[in-house]
Amino acid sequence: MELNPKETALVLIEFQNDFTSEGGIFYGAVKGVMEHNHMLQNTVDTVRAARQAGISIVFVPISFTQDYHEITSKPYGIMKGVIDNGAFKKDTWGTEMVDVLTPEKGDIIIEGKRSFCAFASTNLDYILRSTGVKNIVLAGYLTNCCVESTMRTAYDKGYQVITLTDCCATLSQAEHDNALTSDFPMFSQPMLHSEFISIVKHDRELELKGKGYE
């Protein structure tokens, strides 16, 4: 596989303190899978390699007003869990990006995510297409919710989709593994972060050689 970095974006879904950090509202729920997969460090390593290669880094956080008035007054399912626990409220520590993945100059932060698919209530598709992106590389939370929802939509929209299996986490290892086995291969090209980094480095080496650098 070859990836033109100018046509590729690494899309990081909800790497926010409410998931990533001790004291976060849902940290305890995802901690087991995070630690088992080393997903946070894997993602840090992936972002570093992607930046060096010139791949766009796109953060997609989620946030709500204090009273959640922008969503249904009769929530159910996972959205009810968000509201009942008071998670991802705007202008709180919980919605801030985890320190080890602080956005840098030139990174893109997508605003307006209020649902589980990163495309649903945002201008993500517009921004990706306007910058010439054809390849989307996904990482984040939750494996079988926001990551999978975004993956399915990206597939439908015609992007080449890669999902980094060890840069995702969810509420249990069983749920995580089931998504990777049953769903991810249907709508993306799943791979370990190390495989993706190898592709990126290989393509970078070819690019440098093509420019006369050895």
N, C-alpha and C positions, 0 to 999 in steps of 0.2 A: 504494500500500500504506500502511495505517495500523497502527501498533504502539502498543498501550497499554503504557506503560513498567512499570506495576504487574503486567502479565501477561507480561513479557519478561525473559529472562535471557541475558546474554552468558557463554557457557561457554568457558573458556580451558583447553585441554588441554596439559598438560606443558610449560609455559613455565618449564622448570627448566634449571639451568646445564649439565647433561650434554648438552643440545641447544643452548641459546641462546648459550653463552659460550665464548670462547677458553679452551682447557684442558679443556673438557667432553669427555667420552668420545666422544660422537657429533657434536660440533660440526663437525669436519672433514667429516663425511658430509653434513650438511645446509647447510653454509655457502654453497654455490653457489646453491641455490634461495633461501635467506634473503636473500642480497645482491641477487640478480636481481629478486626481488619486493619488496624493502624491507619484508619482512613484519613484522619486529620493530617498526620505527617506525610502520608502519601500524596495528599492534595497539595500541601506546601511544596513538596518536591516537584510535582507536576507543574504547578504555576511557575516555579522558577525556570524550569526547562522551556515552558511555553513562551515566557517573556523573552528569554534569550534567543528563541527562534523567530520572534516577531509575530507570534500568534496573539490575537486580541484576547484580553481577559475581560469577561463580562460578569458582573455580579448582579444577581437577581434576589434581593431581599424581599420579605413580606412584612407588612405592618398595617395596623388598624388604629382608628381613633379610640379614645378611652372608653367610649360606650358601644363601640362596634356598630354604629348606626349605618355604616355603608354596606352591611350585609343583612341577610334575611333576619326577620324578628323571630323566626321559628327555626333555629338551626338544628341540625341533626348530624349524625355521623361524626366525622373527624372535626368538622368545623365547630360542632358543639363542644368538643373537647378543648379547642383553642379558647373559646369564649368562657367556658366554665372555669378554666385555669388562669384566665387573665393573661394569656400569652401574646407576645408580639405587638405590644402597644407602642405607638409612635413616641419618639423622644424619650425612650427608656433605655437602660443598659441592655436589656434583653434583645432589642432590635439592632443593636450595634454589631458590626462585623467583628468576628473574633480577631484578637490582636495579631496572631501569626499570619493572618490573611488580610491585613490592612490594605485597602486599595491604594495603588500608586498612580502618579501622574500618567495620563494616557489610558488608564483603565476606564471601562464604561460601567456605570451603575444604572440599572433599569429601575424606574420608579413606577409605582402604581399596582404592584402585585397584591391582589386581594383574594385570589383563588389559588387553586393548586397547580394548574397548568401555567407555566411562566409566560405563555402567549396570551392567555385569556383576557386579562384586563390591562395589558401593557402595550407599549410600542416596540416590543422586542423584535418582532418580525420586520418592521419597517427599518429599524436601526441595522439589523443584520444585513438585509438586502441592500440598503443604501450604502453600506460599506463593502459590498461585494462578497459577503460571506456565503459560502456554499456548504461548508462542513461545520457541524456543531458537535462539540465534545462535552459531554454532560457529567457533572459530579454534584453531590449534595444530599439533601434530606427532603423527604424520606424516600428511600429506595423505591418502594411500591406505591408512592403517592405522588408527590410533586415531580420527582425525577421521571417516573414512568409516565405521568400525564404529559409532561413536556416532551418526552421522547416520542410518544405516539403522535402528538401534533406536529412535531418537527418532521417526522417521517411522512405524514400526510401532506405537508407543505413542500415536500420535494428536497429537503436538505439531506445530505449524507450525514448520518447520525452515528456517533461513537459514544458508548457509555463506559465509564471507567468503573469497573465492578468493585474495586477495593478503595474507591473514593466516594462511596455512598454508605449510608447507614439508615436503619429503621428500628422499629420497636422490638424486634426479636430476630435472632439469627435465622430461625425457620422461615419467617416472612421474607427476609432478605434473600436467602438462598432460593426460595420458591420463585421470587421475581426474576432472579438472574437466570434460573433454569428454564422457566416456563414462558416468560413474557419478553424479557430483553432481546433474545435472539429473533423474535418476530418483527421487531420494529427498529433494530439498531445492530451495530457491530460491537458486541461487548468485548472488552479486553481489560487486562490488568494495567495499572498505571505504568508499570515498568515497560510493558510492551509499547505503549503509546510514546513514552520518553525515548525508547530506542528508535522508533520511526522518526520522531522529531529530530533527533540527533543525526540520524543517517541522512535525512533530507537536507539538514543544515550543512553537513559535510559535503554533500554533492553540490550544493549551492556555492559554497566557498571555493571548491575546486573549479567550478564553472567560471568563477570570477578570477581564477589564477592564483588563489591562495592554497597553499599546501599545508 
